[in-house]
Amino acid sequence: MALLKPDFVLLVSCVDRKGLVAAIATSISAQDCNIVESAQFDDAVTGRFFMRVAFTAPEGMTVDRFNAAFLSVGSAYGIDWKVFDLSVKVRALVMVSKGGHCLNDLLYRTATRYLPMEVTSVVSNHTTWQRRVEHEGIPFHHLPITPENKVEQEAKLLDMIAQQNVDLVILARYMQVLSDTTCRALEGRVINIHHSSLPAFKGAMPYHRAYERGVKMVGATAHYVTPDLDEGPIIAQDVSMVDHADTVDDLIAQGQETESRVLTRAVKAHCEHRVMLNGHRTVVFK
């Protein structure tokens, strides 16, 4: 028997109270909607309750209509909530430099509909992947960065994001640090990927230096971007074990494959509205 495909997702965050889950379910049911997936988490440390509910809805249901009917429950229980229409794909802008492994995986996963998103454009400080991107029929924008033009180019980037109605910015091995101003303007809307050799092997050729130190694993971390470099709330992580016979090229290949896999996993979770911020941490519903 095929599983019902949900039409909407409701994300809930608040202080836990008796009767909360029942009230949420009753409100959804009262709108002639049917819950097909539900997950919840009560954080004993922060005292916050998190819930994700996916549901089918009758014809004519909209986000505004649902919100209007849910308002009484939301107000009564002090709920912070957001509803997403799953028929509307996330609009994503991808940023890349010279390394294209993450970009290529994102383009493929989007083309095969594994990722429920639309790539509005690709921005790069190099032209390395321009032909690859344009082959997919996606606009490519070259924004070279120098210390002298960084402010001007980031202003152009923010204009693009606004003009393209971008929901999510993906840093697919984009090797420029976004300014604090840009990070704050896009808070909760930028996902970055970096290798696990940070902070031990910062800067150029990290896999070469990791090889010289005899590391036994390589990995990657995908996280939301904040002004604190590479310290934003983590969404996904993974590792690949290294053998003593592996060469530097083997480490690089394993690292790139892991980076691509982890970034795609994080983007998928975000686009399916499975990630909720919990202070400096995240709640990621499976």
C-alpha positions as CSV (number, residue, x, y, z in Angstrom):
1,M,0.0,0.0,0.0
2,A,1.4,3.4,-1.0
3,L,2.0,5.9,1.7
4,L,0.0,9.1,1.5
5,K,2.0,12.1,0.2
6,P,1.7,15.1,2.5
7,D,0.6,18.5,1.2
8,F,1.8,20.7,4.1
9,V,4.3,20.6,7.0
10,L,3.8,22.3,10.3
11,L,6.8,23.1,12.5
12,V,6.1,23.9,16.2
13,S,8.3,25.2,19.0
14,C,7.2,26.2,22.5
15,V,7.4,25.4,26.1
16,D,5.9,21.9,26.7
17,R,2.5,21.8,28.4
18,K,0.0,19.1,29.1
19,G,-2.5,18.7,26.3
20,L,-0.3,20.4,23.7
21,V,0.0,17.6,21.3
22,A,-3.7,16.8,21.5
23,A,-4.6,20.4,20.9
24,I,-2.4,20.5,17.8
25,A,-3.8,17.3,16.4
26,T,-7.3,18.4,17.1
27,S,-6.8,21.7,15.3
28,I,-5.3,19.9,12.2
29,S,-8.2,17.4,12.2
30,A,-10.8,20.2,12.5
31,Q,-9.6,21.6,9.2
32,D,-10.3,18.3,7.5
33,C,-6.6,17.6,7.3
34,N,-5.1,14.1,7.9
35,I,-1.7,13.7,9.7
36,V,0.5,11.3,7.8
37,E,3.8,11.9,9.6
38,S,4.6,13.2,13.1
39,A,7.7,13.6,15.2
40,Q,8.5,15.5,18.4
41,F,11.3,16.2,20.8
42,D,11.2,17.7,24.3
43,D,14.6,19.2,25.2
44,A,15.1,18.7,28.9
45,V,18.0,21.1,28.9
46,T,16.4,24.1,27.3
47,G,12.8,23.3,28.2
48,R,11.7,23.7,24.6
49,F,9.3,21.4,22.8
50,F,9.7,20.8,19.0
51,M,7.3,19.1,16.7
52,R,7.1,18.4,12.9
53,V,3.7,17.4,11.5
54,A,3.2,16.5,7.8
55,F,-0.4,16.3,6.7
56,T,-2.7,16.0,3.7
57,A,-5.3,18.8,3.2
58,P,-8.5,19.3,1.4
59,E,-8.6,21.1,-1.9
60,G,-8.3,24.9,-1.5
61,M,-6.2,24.8,1.6
62,T,-3.6,27.5,1.8
63,V,-0.9,28.5,4.3
64,D,-2.9,31.6,5.2
65,R,-6.1,29.7,5.7
66,F,-4.4,27.1,7.9
67,N,-2.7,29.8,10.0
68,A,-6.0,31.6,10.6
69,A,-7.6,28.5,11.9
70,F,-4.5,27.5,14.0
71,L,-4.2,30.9,15.6
72,S,-6.4,30.1,18.6
73,V,-4.3,27.1,19.5
74,G,-1.0,28.8,18.8
75,S,-2.0,31.7,21.0
76,A,-3.3,29.6,23.8
77,Y,-0.1,27.5,24.1
78,G,2.4,30.2,23.2
79,I,3.5,28.4,20.1
80,D,6.0,29.6,17.6
81,W,5.0,27.9,14.4
82,K,5.4,27.9,10.6
83,V,3.5,26.1,7.9
84,F,5.0,25.1,4.5
85,D,3.2,24.2,1.3
86,L,5.1,21.3,-0.1
87,S,3.9,22.0,-3.6
88,V,6.2,25.1,-3.5
89,K,9.8,24.1,-4.0
90,V,12.6,25.8,-2.1
91,R,14.4,28.4,-4.3
92,A,18.1,27.9,-3.8
93,L,21.1,29.9,-5.0
94,V,24.4,27.9,-5.0
95,M,27.8,29.5,-4.6
96,V,31.0,27.7,-5.6
97,S,34.7,28.4,-6.2
98,K,37.0,26.0,-8.1
99,G,36.1,22.7,-6.4
100,G,33.0,21.3,-8.2
101,H,32.3,18.0,-6.4
102,C,29.5,19.4,-4.2
103,L,28.0,21.5,-7.0
104,N,27.9,18.6,-9.3
105,D,26.1,16.4,-6.7
106,L,23.6,19.1,-6.0
107,L,22.8,19.7,-9.7
108,Y,22.4,15.9,-10.2
109,R,20.2,15.4,-7.1
110,T,18.1,18.4,-8.1
111,A,17.6,17.1,-11.7
112,T,16.5,13.7,-10.5
113,R,14.1,15.4,-8.0
114,Y,15.8,13.9,-5.0
115,L,16.2,17.4,-3.7
116,P,12.8,19.3,-3.6
117,M,14.3,22.6,-4.7
118,E,14.9,24.8,-7.7
119,V,18.3,26.2,-8.4
120,T,17.7,29.9,-9.4
121,S,21.3,30.5,-10.2
122,V,24.9,29.7,-9.5
123,V,27.3,32.4,-8.3
124,S,31.1,31.9,-8.3
125,N,34.3,33.9,-7.9
126,H,35.7,31.9,-10.8
127,T,34.5,30.8,-14.2
128,T,35.6,27.2,-13.8
129,W,32.1,25.7,-13.7
130,Q,30.3,28.2,-16.0
131,R,29.8,25.8,-18.9
132,R,28.7,23.0,-16.6
133,V,26.1,25.2,-15.0
134,E,24.8,26.7,-18.2
135,H,24.5,23.2,-19.7
136,E,21.8,22.6,-17.1
137,G,20.0,25.8,-18.3
138,I,20.8,27.5,-15.0
139,P,22.0,31.2,-15.0
140,F,25.7,31.6,-14.0
141,H,27.0,34.8,-12.4
142,H,30.7,35.5,-12.1
143,L,31.5,37.7,-9.0
144,P,35.3,37.8,-8.6
145,I,36.3,38.9,-5.1
146,T,39.2,41.2,-4.1
147,P,39.8,43.0,-0.8
148,E,38.9,46.2,-2.7
149,N,35.5,45.1,-4.1
150,K,34.2,42.6,-1.5
151,V,31.6,45.0,-0.1
152,E,30.4,45.9,-3.6
153,Q,30.2,42.3,-4.7
154,E,28.3,41.2,-1.6
155,A,25.8,44.0,-2.2
156,K,25.3,42.6,-5.7
157,L,24.8,39.1,-4.2
158,L,22.2,40.4,-1.8
159,D,20.4,42.1,-4.7
160,M,20.4,38.8,-6.6
161,I,19.0,36.9,-3.6
162,A,16.2,39.5,-3.3
163,Q,15.4,39.6,-7.0
164,Q,15.3,35.8,-7.4
165,N,13.2,35.3,-4.2
166,V,15.9,33.0,-2.9
167,D,14.9,30.9,0.2
168,L,18.3,29.2,0.7
169,V,21.9,29.9,-0.1
170,I,24.2,26.9,-0.4
171,L,27.9,27.3,-0.1
172,A,29.1,24.3,-2.2
173,R,32.8,24.7,-1.3
174,Y,32.7,28.5,-1.9
175,M,36.1,29.6,-0.6
176,Q,35.4,33.1,0.3
177,V,34.3,34.2,3.8
178,L,31.0,36.1,3.9
179,S,31.1,39.3,5.8
180,D,29.3,39.6,9.2
181,T,26.8,42.0,7.6
182,T,25.8,39.4,4.9
183,C,25.7,36.6,7.5
184,R,23.3,38.5,9.6
185,A,21.2,39.5,6.7
186,L,20.8,35.8,5.7
187,E,20.6,34.3,9.1
188,G,19.2,30.8,9.0
189,R,19.2,30.8,5.2
190,V,22.8,29.8,4.4
191,I,24.2,26.3,4.6
192,N,28.0,25.7,4.4
193,I,30.1,22.5,4.2
194,H,33.7,22.1,5.5
195,H,36.0,19.2,5.9
196,S,36.6,17.7,9.4
197,S,40.3,18.6,9.4
198,L,39.3,22.0,10.9
199,P,40.5,23.5,13.1
200,A,43.6,21.3,13.1
201,F,44.5,21.8,9.5
202,K,43.4,25.3,8.5
203,G,44.2,27.0,5.2
204,A,45.6,25.5,2.0
205,M,46.2,21.8,1.3
206,P,44.5,20.4,4.5
207,Y,44.4,16.8,3.2
208,H,48.1,16.9,2.5
209,R,48.9,18.0,6.1
210,A,46.4,15.5,7.4
211,Y,48.1,12.7,5.5
212,E,51.5,13.8,6.9
213,R,50.0,13.5,10.4
214,G,48.6,10.0,9.7
215,V,45.0,10.8,10.3
216,K,42.7,7.7,10.4
217,M,39.5,9.3,9.2
218,V,38.3,12.2,7.0
219,G,34.9,13.7,7.4
220,A,32.7,16.7,6.8
221,T,30.3,19.1,8.6
222,A,27.3,20.9,7.1
223,H,26.0,23.8,9.2
224,Y,24.1,27.1,9.1
225,V,26.4,30.1,8.5
226,T,26.8,32.7,11.3
227,P,29.4,35.5,11.8
228,D,31.4,33.0,13.9
229,L,33.4,31.2,11.1
230,D,32.5,27.5,10.7
231,E,30.8,27.5,14.1
232,G,27.1,27.7,13.1
233,P,24.5,25.2,14.2
234,I,25.4,21.8,12.8
235,I,22.9,20.0,10.5
236,A,24.7,16.9,9.4
237,Q,28.1,15.2,9.8
238,D,29.8,12.0,8.5
239,V,33.2,10.4,8.3
240,S,35.1,8.0,6.1
241,M,37.8,5.7,7.6
242,V,41.4,6.1,6.2
243,D,43.7,3.1,5.8
244,H,47.5,3.3,6.3
245,A,48.0,2.5,2.6
246,D,45.8,5.3,1.4
247,T,47.6,8.1,-0.6
248,V,47.0,11.8,-0.4
249,D,44.9,11.5,-3.5
250,D,42.8,8.8,-1.8
251,L,42.2,11.1,1.2
252,I,41.2,13.9,-1.1
253,A,38.8,11.6,-3.0
254,Q,37.3,10.3,0.2
255,G,37.0,13.8,1.6
256,Q,35.3,15.2,-1.5
257,E,32.8,12.3,-1.6
258,T,32.0,12.8,2.1
259,E,31.6,16.5,1.7
260,S,29.2,16.0,-1.2
261,R,27.2,13.4,0.7
262,V,26.9,15.4,3.9
263,L,26.0,18.7,2.1
264,T,23.3,17.0,0.1
265,R,21.9,15.4,3.3
266,A,21.8,18.7,5.0
267,V,20.1,20.5,2.1
268,K,17.5,17.8,1.8
269,A,16.7,18.0,5.5
270,H,16.3,21.8,5.2
271,C,14.2,21.6,2.0
272,E,11.9,19.0,3.6
273,H,11.5,21.3,6.6
274,R,13.0,18.8,9.0
275,V,15.5,21.2,10.7
276,M,14.7,23.5,13.6
277,L,17.1,25.8,15.4
278,N,17.5,25.2,19.1
279,G,19.9,27.9,20.3
280,H,23.4,27.0,19.0
281,R,22.1,23.5,18.2
282,T,19.6,22.0,15.8
283,V,16.8,19.5,16.0
284,V,16.8,17.4,12.8
285,F,13.7,15.2,12.4
286,K,14.2,12.0,10.3
